[in-house]
Amino acid sequence: MTKSSYVESVLKAIEDATSSSSNSSCDIPVKLLLSIDRSRIEDAEETLKLVEAFSTQSDAVVVGLDLSGHPNVSLANLYIIKFINGKHLTQIE
């Protein structure tokens, strides 16, 4: 399973769970943050591209990025540029 197909599966599950036909009493807004793991800087660019792609086609379910992982694994400043590059994609403020 690719990362893209994984995100598609999660979005489909969210849609199924929140659609009016499957559960008319579901009124909880559901949003999704894609995560960049501090220990896998090599995956950051791919995650940014996924946020860009899915934020425009997921009815605003994909809303941004999360920086996850142990804070002592690497320096956060290595990721700042990735978040700045992604800011215009996801309207993070």
C-alpha positions as CSV (number, residue, x, y, z in Angstrom):
1,M,0.0,0.0,0.0
2,T,1.4,3.4,-1.0
3,K,1.1,6.5,1.2
4,S,-1.3,7.9,-1.3
5,S,-3.6,4.9,-1.3
6,Y,-3.4,4.9,2.5
7,V,-4.7,8.5,2.6
8,E,-7.4,7.6,0.1
9,S,-8.5,4.7,2.3
10,V,-8.6,7.0,5.4
11,L,-10.6,9.6,3.5
12,K,-13.0,7.0,2.2
13,A,-13.6,5.7,5.8
14,I,-14.2,9.3,7.0
15,E,-16.6,9.9,4.2
16,D,-18.5,6.6,4.9
17,A,-18.7,7.3,8.6
18,T,-19.9,10.9,8.2
19,S,-22.2,10.7,5.2
20,S,-25.8,11.4,5.9
21,S,-26.9,8.1,4.4
22,S,-24.8,6.0,6.7
23,N,-25.4,7.9,10.0
24,S,-27.8,10.7,10.0
25,S,-26.9,11.6,13.6
26,C,-23.2,12.2,13.0
27,D,-22.6,15.9,13.4
28,I,-18.9,15.8,14.4
29,P,-16.7,17.6,12.0
30,V,-13.7,15.4,11.0
31,K,-10.5,16.8,9.7
32,L,-7.2,15.1,8.9
33,L,-3.6,16.2,9.4
34,L,-0.9,14.3,7.5
35,S,2.2,13.8,9.6
36,I,6.0,14.3,9.0
37,D,8.0,12.0,11.3
38,R,11.1,13.8,12.7
39,S,13.1,10.6,12.2
40,R,12.3,10.4,8.5
41,I,13.2,13.7,6.9
42,E,13.5,11.9,3.5
43,D,9.7,11.5,3.5
44,A,8.8,15.1,4.3
45,E,8.7,16.3,0.6
46,E,6.3,13.4,-0.3
47,T,4.1,14.2,2.6
48,L,3.9,17.9,1.5
49,K,2.9,16.8,-2.0
50,L,0.2,14.5,-0.5
51,V,-1.2,17.5,1.6
52,E,-1.2,19.6,-1.6
53,A,-3.0,17.0,-3.6
54,F,-5.6,15.9,-1.0
55,S,-6.3,19.3,0.4
56,T,-7.8,20.4,-2.9
57,Q,-9.7,17.2,-3.6
58,S,-11.0,16.0,-0.2
59,D,-13.7,18.6,0.5
60,A,-11.4,20.3,3.1
61,V,-10.9,17.1,5.2
62,V,-7.1,17.2,4.8
63,V,-6.3,20.5,6.5
64,G,-2.6,20.6,7.2
65,L,0.6,19.1,8.6
66,D,1.7,17.7,11.9
67,L,5.4,17.3,13.0
68,S,5.5,14.1,15.0
69,G,8.1,12.0,16.7
70,H,10.4,12.3,19.6
71,P,11.6,15.9,19.9
72,N,15.2,14.9,20.6
73,V,15.6,12.7,17.5
74,S,16.5,15.7,15.3
75,L,16.4,19.4,15.3
76,A,13.1,21.0,14.4
77,N,14.8,23.7,12.4
78,L,15.5,21.0,9.7
79,Y,11.7,20.9,9.2
80,I,10.9,24.6,9.3
81,I,11.7,25.1,5.6
82,K,9.4,22.1,4.8
83,F,6.6,23.7,6.8
84,I,7.2,27.1,5.2
85,N,7.1,25.5,1.8
86,G,3.9,23.8,2.7
87,K,2.2,26.8,4.2
88,H,1.0,28.2,0.9
89,L,-0.4,24.8,0.1
90,T,-2.6,24.2,3.2
91,Q,-3.3,27.8,4.4
92,I,-1.8,27.0,7.8
93,E,-1.8,30.1,10.0
